[in-house]
C-alpha cells in the first residue's frame, strides 16, 4: 500500500515545498498533472466534468507547471519520493521530445520517474502543437513501445504506421526501466493499460462504490489477458474521508497505490497569506502521515 500526494490545483510556489514535506513523511511519491494551456474559446468536451456539462472544473488562470521541469525541481531537493505524471498528454507532443524529456528527468532523479500517460481530451492543445487529435489513441499505442526502444541507450529503431525511424541513439538513458502507466477508466483505456502498459491510473477520485467497480473491471481485463499475477500497479483516488479500514478494503480488492491530497483541507484566516497557507498545508500532510502512513 503506497500513497502519492496529488499536486494539482496548487499554487506553483508551494509545489516544491510540499514535495519536500512528502519526502520526509513517508509518502511513496507525488502525482504531477499536465496541461499546456487553456484556450479562450474552449470547444473540446471535458470527459470528467463534475457537473456533467462537459466543462473543466478549474479556472482558465489555473497554473499548470511543466511536469518535467517540476520533476527536476523536486528531485533536486528530495531523496526518496517517486514522481508519477497524472496524466501526461504524451500524444500532444512529438515522440522524440517526450523520450528525451522523460529519460533525462529519470536520469537526474536517480530513476524515480513513473510515466503516466493518456490520449488527452483537449483538441486545442493538439492543434497548438501540430499533432493530430483524431489519431491520438492509435499514436499512443505505438508511442509506448517506441519510447521503450529509445530508452535502451543503444541503437534503436521503430517501424510503425505513425512512428517510423531508422537506428538512432538517445542518451542519457535511464539506468532502470521507466514504468509506463496508462490512465483513464473507459474500456479502451483499460485494455490499453493491460495490453501495453505496466500499470493503470484511475481518472478519479471516485465515490466508493464506483471505485470498486473500476477496480473490478481492470482486474477482469488483467485476468482475461493472463496478467492477473503480474506486478501491475493500480493507482486510485477515493472520494471519501481518509480511513485506514477503507484503504485496507481497497488493498484487498487489488489497489496498490492511493492518490491523496491531505493539504486540500488546510484553512487559514487570510487565504492570500501564502506562507501561512503553506504551513497549514504541511501540517495537514503531517496529520495524514500520523493517522494513516504510520499505521500502514
Residue, then its C-alpha position, 0 to 999 in steps of 0.5 A: x500500500x503506497x500513497x502519492x500526494x496529488x499536486x494539482x490545483x496548487x499554487x506553483x510556489x508551494x509545489x516544491x515545498x510540499x514535495x519536500x514535506x512528502x519526502x520526509x513523511x513517508x509518502x511513496x511519491x507525488x502525482x504531477x498533472x499536465x496541461x499546456x494551456x487553456x484556450x479562450x474559446x474552449x470547444x473540446x468536451x471535458x470527459x470528467x466534468x463534475x457537473x456533467x456539462x462537459x466543462x473543466x472544473x478549474x479556472x482558465x488562470x489555473x497554473x499548470x507547471x511543466x511536469x518535467x521541469x517540476x520533476x527536476x525541481x523536486x528531485x533536486x531537493x528530495x531523496x526518496x519520493x517517486x514522481x508519477x505524471x497524472x496524466x501526461x498528454x504524451x500524444x500532444x507532443x512529438x515522440x522524440x521530445x517526450x523520450x528525451x524529456x522523460x529519460x533525462x528527468x529519470x536520469x537526474x532523479x536517480x530513476x524515480x520517474x513513473x510515466x503516466x500517460x493518456x490520449x488527452x481530451x483537449x483538441x486545442x492543445x493538439x492543434x497548438x502543437x501540430x499533432x493530430x487529435x483524431x489519431x491520438x489513441x492509435x499514436x499512443x499505442x505505438x508511442x509506448x513501445x517506441x519510447x521503450x526502444x529509445x530508452x535502451x541507450x543503444x541503437x534503436x529503431x521503430x517501424x510503425x504506421x505513425x512512428x517510423x525511424x531508422x537506428x538512432x541513439x538517445x542518451x542519457x538513458x535511464x539506468x532502470x526501466x521507466x514504468x509506463x502507466x496508462x490512465x483513464x477508466x473507459x474500456x479502451x483505456x483499460x485494455x490499453x493499460x493491460x495490453x501495453x502498459x505496466x500499470x493503470x491510473x484511475x481518472x478519479x477520485x471516485x465515490x466508493x462504490x464506483x471505485x470498486x467497480x473500476x477496480x473490478x473491471x481492470x482486474x477482469x481485463x488483467x485476468x482475461x489477458x493472463x496478467x492477473x499475477x503480474x506486478x501491475x500497479x493500480x493507482x486510485x483516488x477515493x472520494x471519501x474521508x481518509x480511513x485506514x479500514x477503507x484503504x485496507x478494503x481497497x488493498x484487498x480488492x487489488x489497489x496498490x497505490x492511493x492518490x491523496x491530497x491531505x493539504x486540500x483541507x488546510x484553512x487559514x484566516x487570510x487565504x492570500x497569506x501564502x506562507x501561512x497557507x503553506x504551513x497549514x498545508x504541511x501540517x495537514x500532510x503531517x496529520x495524514x502521515x500520523x493517522x494513516x502512513x504510520x499505521x500502514 
